[in-house]
Amino acid sequence: MKILLVGNGGREHAIAEALIRSSHKPDLYVFANKVNPGIKALSKRYYAGTDLSDFEELKHFVDEVRPDFAFVGPDNPIADGIVDLLESFGVPSVAPAQAPARLESSKYFTRELLEKHFIPGNPRFRQFDSEGGVMSFLQELGDDYVVKADGLAFGKGVKVSGDHLRNHEEALKFVRECLGGGQSSVVIEEKLYGVEFSLMAFADGRHLAFMPVVQDHKRAYEGDEGPNTGGMGSYSDVNHSMPFLTDQELDQAKQISQAVLLAVREETGQEFKGILYGGFMACRDGVKLIEYNARFGDPEAMNVLPILETDFVEVCQAVIKGTLDELEVRFAPKATVCLYVVPEGYPDDSMAHEPLEIGEMPDGVQLFYSSVNEEGGEIMTSGSRSLGIVGIGDSIEEARLRAVDGVDQVKGKIFYRKDIGSLDLLNKRIQMMEKLRAARL
């Protein structure tokens, strides 16, 4: 069996590890734009070009390899239509085609989809393709608003009042920046208050197989302080929910995702096949949708895939064939904590091209290479997150301590957050949800 993997980050390293574990013993062929040493060591052939959306190079690679199916990791090539292209070559993918992938590539498409199909979870929102009406809607929302670029923006397309925007004039300036920087429109939404969580699911167009809930930490520094990042780490619990979530709240999120999956098929005429990743917030008046992604989260993939017990290749085949309802997708009853090791100065002034010395990982710990380069036999930092180190245990705290032990095996000009999954942060979230639920009464 030949599998094509597109991408080269920590998420893709976790995907590669899960595929290679399969009893089907597949050969892995990788289409990348950087050399990830962890993925390269697992692959039969590794092609490192300059752009994952270089479809001409992809065509040559596919013609040579003739894969049985593809797994596309990152968002940009999915939004650019890589799945449609692969399908034209006769290669099915574990990722959605361009039209259903608009769930991620267009914030407005998703908000409008929920509204049109009477799916709960939307805040108040409006789309703008010019400055006209922006200030009026901001005044209507008052001090609680979020401004989002409608399309993909490399993690820099969202600004929140209070965090990034001090007043309506700054919000209007950001709208101008988005519209002048290639975005066709922006979406302005009511700001939500609550606790965020990520709920990913395998999707075959009609059925969903849900993964353990994960919570990511975006802030660079401990105590959830500092600038936003791509994610400094994440954790999951033994029972595959979260200590701050009720069963009813988790069910609400699942019902929203199931309804969205069917609505996408009705709206686009195509089935969403791949990873449906919902970013949700548990609020005073129930669960609200923050956004959908059309692929695995990074770092969330590193939490869930190491504890996947069902053969991952068979899960992928069920996604492609539309038979997920016939397969029991199981995850081990374990907690996980992923700590991202990043260069000193990250995210604003990262120390790139610095060597990393990586020792042997302890038992119960997995290492995933992310944004690094292999130069002359040495592992060198780049400007982004370097390594994902995942501890696995019988409790969140045990998993966290194991992950910290793993980070201790890494030497170089680095830092990381020790408090991901800590009891202190967990208790703050539990107490916040208790206050919000009490306010419902």
N, C-alpha and C positions, 0 to 999 in steps of 0.2 A: 504494500500500500504506500502511495506517495501523497504527502500532504504539503501544500504550499502555505507557508506562514508569512504574512505581510506585517512588517514592523520590527522594531529592535529595542524597545524599552523594557522596564521592569515588568510591566503587564505582559508583554510578549514572552519574556523569559519564563514567567509563571505558566503561560499557555503552552509553551514548548515543553516544559517539564511534565505537565499533565498529559500531553499527547504521547510523549515518549514512554510514560509509565504504562500505556495501554498494552493489553495482552495481544493486540494485533501487530505489535512491533513495527510501526510505520517508519518509513524514511522521511525525514523532514527537510524540505527545501525552503530556504528563507530568502525573501525579497526585502532588502533593508536599505537604509541610507546612512547607517553607521555600523561599525563592527562591535557587536555586543559579544564579549568573549564567552559568556555563559551560554547564549543561544548557539553561537558558532560551534562550541564543543559538542552540542547535541545534534547538529545538522549534518546531513549527507552532503549538501552543497549550500554555500552561503554567498549570495550576491549582494554587494554593497554599492549602490549607485548614489545619486545625489538627491533624488526626489521620489517619494513613495507614490506620487501621482504621475510619474513619468510612464505613461501607459504604453509608449512605443517600446521602451526597454522591458516592461513587464510582458508584453506580447512575445518578444524574443525568448524571454526566460521560460514562459509557459509553453511555447512551442518545443523547447528543448526538454523540459521536465515532464510534461503531460501528467499533471497531478490528478488524483482522484477527486479531491476537493480542496478548497482553500479556507483558511481562517484569517480574516482581516482584523488586525488589532486596533489601529488608531482611527480617529474620527475623520480627519481630512480626506484620505482616499475614499472612504465610504461616501462622504458627502459629494465627492467629485465623480462618483459613478463607477468605481472600480468593480463592484459586484455585477453591474450590468455588463461591463466589458468581459469579465471572466465568464459570465453566463453565455455570451456570444461565442466564446471559445469552447463551450461545452463543459465548463468547470463550475460546479455548484459551490456556493459559499456559505459559511457560517457567519453571516453578516447580512444586513438588509440591503436591498436595491436602493437606488438613489431616491425614488419617490417616497417610500415608507420611512427612509432615513431622515426625512424632513422633520421627524419628531425631535431630532437633535439639531439639525442644521438651520431650522427656523423656529425661533421662540414663538412667533405669532401663529404659525401653523398649529402648534400644540395647544396654545391657549384657545384658539378658535375651534379646534377639534373638540375639546372638552365642552365648550359652550354649545356648539351645534348639536352634539349628541347627548346633551343633558348629563354629562359625567361630572360628579362632584369633585372639588379640589381646587378650583380656580379662585384666586383673589380678584379684585377689581383690576381691569387692565384696559389699555388702549394702544393701538399701533399708530405711529407717526412716520410719514415719509418726508416731512419738512418741519420747520419750526412752528408752523401754524397750529395753534391750539395747545401747544406743549405747556406754556405757562399757566393757562387756564386749568388744565387737568392737574398740574402740580399743586396749584392752589386748592383744588377740590380735595386732594389727598392730604394736604397739610404737611406735617413734618415726617410722615411715614410713607416713603416711596422707594422704588428701585428702578433704575434705568438700565435697560439691557439692549445691546446690539442684537439685531434680529438674527444675524448669521453667526457662523463660527468666528471667534476672535482670539484664538490662542490663549484663552484664560483671562483676557484683559477686557472683556466686553460687558462686564457687569459692575455697576457702582451703586452703593446703598447709602441712603441718607443716614447721617450720624457716624458712619464708618469712613466713607470716602467723600461724601458730599455734605457740605455744611449749610447750604442754602439753595434756593431755587435757581439762583443765577449760576451757581456751579453746575447744577444739573443741566441747565440749558446749554452751558458751554460743552459739557460732555456729549449732549445730543448733537451739537454742531460737529464735534470731533468725529463721532461715529459716521454721520452722514457725509462728512467731507473725506473720510478715510476709506471709502469703498463699501460701506454698509448701505443697503437700499432703504432700510427703515430701522426704527427703534421701537421697543415695547416698553411702556412705563406701567409699572404695577404697584399695587398696594403692598407695603412692607409687611411681612408676616412676623409674628412673634411666637417662639416655641423652641423645640429641640429638633435638630435635623437628623435624618438617618437615610441610609442608602439601602434600597431593596432591588436587587438584580434578579433576573429570571432568564432561563433559556426559553426561547420562543420559536415555535414551528409554524407560526401563522394563525393558528387557532387555539393552541394550548400553551400554557406556561408551566414551567417547573421552577419553583422559587428556590433561591439560594439563601444562606444565612444572612440576616441583617448585619450591616457593617456601619460603623460611624467613622468618618474621616475627620481629621483636624487640619484646617487650612492655615491657621496662623503660624508664623515662623517660630515664635518663642513660647516657652513654658507658661502655663496659665492662660493659654489662648490669647497671647499678646503679640503685637508686632504686625508686620504686613502680611497680606494673604499670599499664599504659595499654591503650587499645584497639589499640595497635600504633604504634610510632614509625617503622617502615619495614620493608622487606623486599627480598629479592633472589632472582634466579634465574640459572642458569648456561647457558652456550652449548649444552651437550649435553642440557639439560632435566632433568638429575638434580642431584645435589649433590656437592661434592668429598668429603664425609665419608660418602657412601652407596655401598654396593656394588650391583651389578646385582641380586643375590639379594635384598637388603633391599628395594629398590624393587619387585621382583616380588612379594614378600610383601604389601606394602601394596596393590598392584593386585589381587591375588587376594582379599584381605579385602574390598575395595570391591565387586568383582564378586559375591562370595558374598552380601554384604549386600543388594545391589540385588535379587537374586532372592528372598532371604529376606523382604524387605519386601513384595514382591508376594504371596508365599504367606501372610504373616501378616495383612496388611490387606485383601487382595483388590483392591488398587489399585496401579497401576504408579507408581513414582517417576520423574517427568519433570522435568528441570531441571538444577540444579547439585548434584552430590554432592561435598561437600568433607570429606575426611578429615584430621583432625589426628592424626598418628602420632608415635611415638617409637621410634627405633632403640635397642634395649637389648642387654644382654649375651646374653640368650636369644632374640633375634629382635625382630621389629617388633611393637609393641603399639599398640592404638588408644587415643588420648586421648578423642576425641569426634568426632561427625559434625555438620556444619552442612548446612542444606538450601538454601544459596544461596552466591553468591560471597563470598570473604573480602574484608575491607577492612583492609589495603591490597592483598591478593594479586591482586585483579582488575586493579589498575593495572599489575602486572607482566606478566600473561599476555595481556590483550586487545590492547595495542598491538603485539604481535608475532604476533597471529593472522593467518595468510595466507589461510585459507579464508574465503569470504564469510560473515559472521556471521549475516545473515538466513537463509541457507541452512542453517547449523548449527541455528538456532532452529527452522526448519521441520522438519528431520530429527528433532529432539528431540520435537516435537509429534506427528509422524506415526509415530514408532517406526522410523525408517529410518537411524539413525546408522551402521549397519554398511555402508550403501551409499555413504557419504560419507567421503572422505579429509580428516580434520581436521588441518591442518598449521600449525605455528608456525615462525617464522623462527629459524635457528640463531644467536640473539643472547642476550647476557646483559642483565639489567635490574637496576637498583637504584632503589627507591622511597624517597625521604626525605620524612617528614611534617614540615611546618612547623607549629608549634604556638604558641599564645600564651605569653608569659612567665608562669611560675607553674603551667603545666599539669603534672600533672592536678588537683592539689589546690586551687590558688588562681589559676585562670586570669585573665588580664587581658582581659576582654571589652570589646566596643565600642571597640576601638582600630583605627585605619585601617591598611590595608596598601597599599603602593605596589609594583606588580608590573610589572617591565620585560619586554622581549622575551626569550623563551627561546632559548638557543643551539641550534645544530643537534644533533640526537640527543637532545633533551630534550622531554618532554611535561609540561604542567601540568594538574592536575585540581583543581577547586574542591571543597572538602568542606564543613566546618561554618563557613560565612561568611554574612554578610548584606549585601545591596546596599542602601545607604541614601544617597539624594541623589547618586547617581552614584559613591559611594565604596564600596570593599570593606572591610567591618568584621569583626573577629574576633568569634567567639562564645566560649563556654566550652570548646569542644572543639577537635579537630584542624582546622586551617584549609585547608592546601593539600597535595596530594600531588605531588611533583615526581619524575619518572621519567627516569633516564638509560638510554640503550640503547647497547650497544657490543659489541665482539668479545671482551671479557673482563669479568669482574665488576669488576675494578679500573678499567677504562676507563669502564664504565657508572657506577661510583661517582663518579669525578672529574667526569663530565659532569653528574650530578645535583647535585653540590656547586656547579658553575658555575651551574646553574639557580637554586639557592637564593640565590646571591649577587645575583640580580636582584630579590629580594624585600626590601623595607625596611619596618620596623615593629618593634614590641615583641614579638619572636618568638625562638624557639630551635629547634634541631634536633640530631639525632645525626649527626655526620660519620662515625661508624665503622660504619654499616650496610654489611655486605658487605666490610669491611676485611680485609686479609690476616691481621692479628693475630687477629681473631675467628674467621676461617675456620680458621686453624691450631690454635686451641684446640679447635675442634670435631673436626677431623681427629684430633688427638692423643687426645682423649677416646674416640673410637670405636676407635682402635687399642688402647687399654688395655682397653676393654670386650671387644673380640674376642679379645685375648690371654687374658683371664680365662675364656673359654669352654673353652680347651684344658686 
